[in-house]
Amino acid sequence: MPMNCRGPLFLLALALASSPLRAGDPASPAAWPEWRGPGAQGHSPSTRLALTWSETGPLTWRCPLPGRGWSSPVLAGGLAWMTTAIETPATPAEAAQRLQGNTGDQPLNLLTKVELRALGVDAASGKLLHNVLLLEKSEPQWVHQLNSYASPSPVYANGRLFCHFGTLGTACLDTATQKVLWTNQAPELQIMHENGPGSSPVVVDDRVIFHLDGSDRQSIAALDAASGKILWQTPRSGVMHDNPQYKKSYSTPLLVTAQGLRQLISPGSDWLYSYDPTSGAELWKLPYGDLGFSITPRPVYGEGWLYLATGYGKSRILAVKLDAQPEIAWSIEKGAPTMPSPLLADGLLYFVNDGGMLSCADARTGEEVYRERLGEPCSASPLAAPGRIYIPGREGRTFVIKAGRQFELLATNRLAGQQFASFAVADDSLFIRTDQALYRLPPQ
């Protein structure tokens, strides 16, 4: 066939056949299987990621998204998967009745119900192919204005998408058939979040594991990935502050191998825990030394060292050497985040706080390398690529800085809407979710 007779469908098929993100191959290894990517450290090996962009380009595509959700995209089988929440407001009569009965002790929720859905966007065309109802809840708990009912990011494993919504429940989706294989809304997995769900799940072997750190109860739990049944649930054992508001947290566990042992590192309020991912047995725990709660950042790990932020109270960055008896080696108070996760790259620890102050420290000593104000609040976690650090701002700007010991701003980019989700990467392309749409940026 002459080249000029090959239409768009032929060219699309050719592109899909040669792309690692192949459509129709849902069980293929995921390019970006969970929040912060392979290894959950926020790293991409791509040397071709976009440096500059805007609403006018260069863009591969922009896909508007329904509902409201801050979950970060995961990429597998030619699709970008996310979750979203469709909220149904109470009628004026229902709202008036709830206002009349409200004592003012707790925030008032004016929703009749919320639908929790999985969205599948074609990575090649940018079309929304799947919008699957997973769970629904009548009169759900309130959420903070900086949160959503669909903030925890899903995890992809072996053709399945595991979607967790905190106390609202957990669901498993077959990505090939878009069939919901199981859901779990067991009473023992329900807690009072106070600000809505935030902890993302992890998949370890045949287990889906997540935190349940509410103001009322605190535990870590594992579900069977095949059936959704509870395999184990381990209560937090550390003594915490008497005030229930200081007991809640929203962090995500991290699987590491230290001292020849696989450990699930799990930040809770006031304590850092380590668990056996198979049995749920507590291996050790370490107190922060000062009050730490409402923890959102996920830890990072490298060469036997763990780095975490202690959340609210007085947030600190802690460096923990995972020896036979783990202990805090050093801490940093200035510029420590309560929402964005830290980033470890080439012996340097980067972290940006909620107000947009970027810090860089020596990972072994904690000595400050530099500190610079970016000028925009930040909620999402940064991304590292060779020679670059990408820092999403909450109001739609992304700051690209040069990796290394000298601060150098390479580019400032802007998209419409707010950025609460962290970036994902596949085929040298950046995938960016705002509160309005999902974008794919071409390689540069």
Phi, psi and omega in degrees: 000130177300146184301325184285356177262357182275112186277184183299323181295320179296316182294324177295316179298320179297318180295318180294322181294330183263358185266139174299334175271076186277130173292149179080010180230063190293337183267005178292158179303138183283140176287326182213086194278344184205175176304128182076011167081189178302127183084350175061028182252356180079035182241141170234138178278357186293134176260006186241016181295149182303141176259320182232146176195168176198183178296336181266359175127172356283132177231137171286315174194167174226125182243112175298144183242139178279158174074198183223126179191143181253006183297143180278146182290148168241151190232124179195147174059033179080009183231149168255120183253139176214172171245159177211164179237129175258114186261134177251110182293153174293151175291162178305322180292318179295318180297318180296320180295319180291322178297322181294324182269001184279128180272350181087359180287332183226156175302148183266130177261125182246042175248140173281317177199167174227134174259131180253122191232155172256132179248131177242116182252131178295124186290336181277314187260339184081014180273140174283106184268327187227136177220091194252126175287124180257311185212159169216154184218130176275140179044062182290164173303155175292162172232153177294153181297337177265009181237179176212170176284347181236052178272323177299136181275144178286169176233135177257135175203124172054047177079008180239144175247120181257118186242124184242138182231034179063226183295344180283343175125177182227145181219153177240128182244131170282114186285345178279319184256349186060028177266135175282114186278324176198160172224156176220116175234041184299142180302325182290349178258009182257135183220173173261107181286328187077315182241009182097171183287151179212334185283128177273153178277166170231154175246122177235114183056243182254028184234139172256117191240139181206160176274148172225077184254087179262179176284342181259316182222149181224127180200175169233139188225155178231133174251150173291125185295334182278323187244339184084001180286150179289124177266319174202156175215117186249117177294148172294134185259347183286143177285130182241176178300149180293332181290120181302331181294340180267005181259342184280152175202168189220021184281173183237135181292160180226127178274126178226163170243114181222140183057034179071015186232132173287126183229142173263105181278128194220100177283124171242180179295127176072347185220143168259128183244157169231133182232154169282117185294340180281312185258340186083004180293137176288127180269318176195166173216154185221125179285148178288335182097333176223165180304132176212122183207176185049045183281123177252320184301146174266141180292165170234159188216142175193134175053042176085001181246137178244140181232131182215161175250143188265009172075217185278179197095247168236099185297138176225151167269125178248138172252122184241123175275118184275069174274191177301328175234090184303142178210159179282122181272319177201167179216156178230131177260320184295124173077009182292139184276159168248345179238302182292144178280154174286170182224130180248124182208122174053046176079005179241144177250120178254138174208144180235132182273176186298333179277356178094019176271118180266131177236148175229129182227155173291126188291335181273326186252339186080001180294134180292131176265312172198167175214127184222141177271127182273331175096017176207137177302152182229139175234319181287163182267148183287163181235138176251137170225161183309117177082358185220153172234128180253125184237107180284133173267154184293329185267013172109351177274149173235129180259124178252118181244158177283131177291142179136185188275352176248129179289127175214117178277116182274326182195152170234122185240158184220132170240158178290146177091184183257153181242105173251339181273147175278158185285158172233159185224137171202142177052042179063018180247142172272136174245119186238124176257127170254183177286357181244328191201168170250133180245146166243125180256131184288160175298152176230000000 
